[in-house]
Amino acid sequence: MLSWTYTGVNTSIEGAGGQSCINYITTKRRFFESACVCITFLYTLYWSYLKFSVGNPRHSNEQTKLRQILLVLHTFVFGIEIGFKLATSTLIWILNPCHIITMLQILFLASSSSWLTTFIFRIHLHMMNGPLLALTFPILNTRFVSEFSVEPIDDFSWVIFSLSIQVLYHFLVLQPIALMTGINLNNILCPAISDPFPGPNYRLWAVFHQSVIILVLGKIFTLFLLRLNTRKVPWLCLNPNKHNQKSVIERVFESSSSNISGGKITSSWYWPDLSRYHTYLETDAKNDEVVSISDNKDY
C-alpha cells in the first residue's frame, strides 16, 4: 500500500538498500544487538527523564520580520525537498533523523515558547550530530535564546535523554521499516560506503562513536547558546527540592498561572555565567524591573 514511498530508491547503489544490505548481518545478531541496545537505552531514557527540570518557559511577544522570513524560507525549501521525494517515490527518506530535526526547527520558528516546545527544543539541541550542514543553520537557535532556555552545562539528563531517543528510534522504528522495505534507512541495515568501521560490529561502533559525538557537540552547542545569551536575569529557575517536582509531562499540561511547588526557587549556576552575573549585579541590576518569581510570572 505504501510502496509508492520507496519504489523510486535505487537499491543497486551500494549502501542504499536491497537484499544484500538486509543480509549484511545475520538475523540472530540483529535481534541480539537490538535487544541489548534497546534495554540499555530504555533504562537511560527513564533515568534521564527522572532528572528533568525545565524551569519557567520564557515568553516573547516580539515577532520580528527576520523570524517570519526565516519561517517562510525554511518551510519553502523543505517543501521543495518533500515535493522532490514525492515525485521520485523516495518519500521514505523523510524518516531519517536529519529531516525530523528540520521539521522540529520549523515548529520552533512557527510557535511560541511553552513547556512542550521548551522540552522539545532541549532534546533537539542534542540531536544535531548528523551532516555538518545541519549545524550551518545557527540563526534559528540563536534567535530563540531569549525565548527558549537551555539546560546548565553540567546537566547531562537532557543529552542522555536525547541520545536514548535517537538510538531507540533507529532500532525500534527505522530498523523494522528498513527490513520490510529493503531500504537502508540511515544505514541501519548495512554500513555506508564511507563507514570507517565496516564489518559485523559496525552498528555497535556506531552506537559508541555517535554517543561521544552527541555528548560533545550537544554540550558545545549548549555552551555556545549560553554565551550568546544576553538576558540580564538568570535564565533557568529550578526548584531546589527536586524530589517534589512534578514530571515534565505533568508540567507541560499545567496551567501557567499555577504556583510552583515549594514557593522558593533558586537558580542553577555554572561557571561561565558567574562572572557575567556579578557584572550584571554591579552595573545594570538597579535598572531592571523586579520580577516576583514566587508568583510564577514570566520574565
Phi, psi and omega in degrees: 000323181257021182297336180294347181274348183220358181293342180275354180285127180275094184283356176286343176284132183300128179090356181273338180143201181099175185295323179296327178289319179297323183272009183299321173236155184288158179298322179298315180293321179299317179294316181297313178300314182298318181296313182295314182294316183293319178297316180299312186276342168293323177293313179296327177297313180294316181299313182291328178298322180292339182269356187296145170208107185280324185081193181276128176291147179262137181246132179235126179271359184281119177246092186280159176296320181299319179297318179294320179295316178300318180297314181296313182294315182295318178293320180296312181296317179293325177297322176298318179296318178296317179300319178296318180292325176293318182292331182258008180056044178233030184297341182300334179295346180293344179283347178298143185305327183297324178286326176298318178297320178300317179295324177294321180294323175296321177300317181296321179292328185270345186244166176261171184289138176205177177301318184291313181292324176295320177300312180291323181299315182293324177293314182297331182299331182258018179245007182266054178254013180279216180304148182298337179297333178294337179268357179269015176243058187282344185297325180302312185283320181290331179289339184255011178301324182280352182246314177257133179267157174244163184284160174301153185296337181262010177263110184260003182293323183290317181292324178290321177297316180296316177300317180297318179298316181298312182295314180295325178298319180293315187276330184259339181247301184293320184297311178299319180294320179295321179293323181287325185261340184078012180262131185279075183293118179048037174059038179277339181268318181210159184289154174293159182297336181259010181298126181285350181233059179292159181126176184295341181263013187298328181288323177293320175299320181296318178300320181291304187288331176287330175298317179294315182296317180299317180297311184291309182296319180299316181288325175296316181292321177298314179297322178299316180292322179296321180291330179278348183291120183253007178295147186261017175232155176302133188269000179222118179248127183235147174284124181296334179269082187294333183291336181265001181288147174284157179292164181299316182297321178295321183284337177298320183263004179282142179298138182292346181269353181285153181277148178282137182300134177102333177077318183264129183235137177239164182266146176267121189256159173210153191300319183301337185258353184294313181294325180294321180290326174297319177298320179297317180297326184278338187245303192251355186298328184292335184268354183276151177286135179285129181245130179274101181290329182296338177274001178061038177275158179283154177293000000 
